[in-house]
């Protein structure tokens, strides 16, 4: 793992989904989306990477 620098932001949508964007100084970007699993009572949040 190489150390990287950059910034990012998160947005919470009305349906309970959160989208987190990481923007790295080398121009690359990663987007993660998560939505609470409503069929579970343990509060686990499922996360899947957004395809580029």
C-alpha positions as CSV (number, residue, x, y, z in Angstrom):
1,X,0.0,0.0,0.0
2,X,1.4,3.3,-1.1
3,X,0.5,6.5,0.8
4,X,-1.7,8.8,-1.2
5,X,-3.0,12.4,-0.8
6,X,-6.3,13.9,-2.0
7,X,-9.7,14.9,-0.8
8,X,-13.2,13.6,-0.9
9,X,-16.8,14.1,0.1
10,X,-19.9,12.2,1.1
11,X,-23.5,12.7,0.2
12,X,-26.5,11.2,2.0
13,X,-29.6,10.6,-0.1
14,X,-33.2,10.6,0.9
15,X,-33.4,6.8,0.4
16,X,-30.7,6.3,3.1
17,X,-28.0,5.6,0.6
18,X,-24.6,7.3,1.1
19,X,-22.1,7.9,-1.7
20,X,-18.5,8.6,-0.8
21,X,-16.1,10.0,-3.4
22,X,-12.3,9.9,-2.9
23,X,-10.3,12.1,-5.3
24,X,-6.6,11.4,-5.4
25,X,-3.9,14.0,-6.4
26,X,-2.8,11.7,-9.3
27,X,-6.2,12.2,-10.9
28,X,-7.7,8.9,-10.0
29,X,-11.1,8.7,-8.2
30,X,-12.9,6.0,-6.2
31,X,-16.6,6.0,-5.5
32,X,-18.2,3.9,-2.8
33,X,-22.0,3.5,-2.3
34,X,-23.6,2.1,0.7
35,X,-27.2,1.4,1.7
36,X,-28.5,0.0,5.0
37,X,-29.7,-3.6,4.7
38,X,-33.3,-3.3,5.9
39,X,-33.8,-7.0,6.2
40,X,-31.3,-7.2,9.0
41,X,-31.7,-5.9,12.6
42,X,-28.0,-5.7,13.4
43,X,-27.4,-2.4,11.6
44,X,-24.9,-3.8,9.1
45,X,-24.3,-1.6,6.1
46,X,-23.5,-3.3,2.7
47,X,-20.8,-1.5,0.6
48,X,-20.1,-2.2,-3.0
49,X,-17.6,-0.3,-5.2
50,X,-19.0,1.8,-8.1
51,X,-17.5,0.4,-11.4
52,X,-15.4,2.9,-13.3
